[in-house]
Amino acid sequence: MRERPHSASERYVQSLWRRVGYLAVALLFAAIGVLMIRDAQPAGWFLLVVFGLASIVFLALLLPGASCLVLDAEGFTCRALFRRWRERWADIEHFAVVTVGSHRMVGWRYRAHVTGQARGRAVSRAVSGVDGALPDTYGHSPEALVERLEAWRQRQSRAD
C-alpha cells in the first residue's frame, strides 16, 4: 500500500491472480457441466449456463480499466465491471471494516446532510451497519484500505 496521502491521486486495482483464479474455477465448473451433459445428466446444463456466464464476467474483469478504485482530492471513484460511481470526502462521516456473512469489506457512513437513496441506505445499515461499501479491497486487507481512505478523508476535512 502506498504511504503518501498527499499525492495528487492514487489508483488501486483488483489482484490479477484473484481474477485469474475466479476465471479458472468458473471454467472448471463449466467444463464439468459439459461432461455431465455428455453423460445425459440434465444438471450439467445448469452448471454450464451459470458458470459459463460467470466465466464471461470474470474474463471481462481481466480487461484494463474494468475495475479499480481512484482516490483524489475531492473523493474517490469506484469502477466495477465498467460501471463507475463517485463519492465525495465531504459526504462521508467515516470508513469502517464490516462483515457481511463471512465476507469482510470496507464500508462507510454518510454525513447527516446526505439524503439521497434513503431506502437503500436504510437496508444497507440494517444488514451491515454502514451506508455503502466497496466491492473489493484491491489486494489489501480491509483494515489497511480503511486506514488509507481515512487518511485521505481527514486530509480533505482539514483543507476545508
Secondary structure, DSSP 8 states (H G I E B T S, - for coil): ----TTSSEEEEE--HHHHHHHHHHHHHHHHHHHHHHHTT-THHHHHHHHHHHHHHHHHHHTSTTSEEEEEESSEEEEEETTEEEEEEGGGEEEEEEEEETTEEEEEEEE-TT--TTHHHHHHHHHHHSSSEE-S--TTS-HHHHHHHHHHHHHHHHHH-
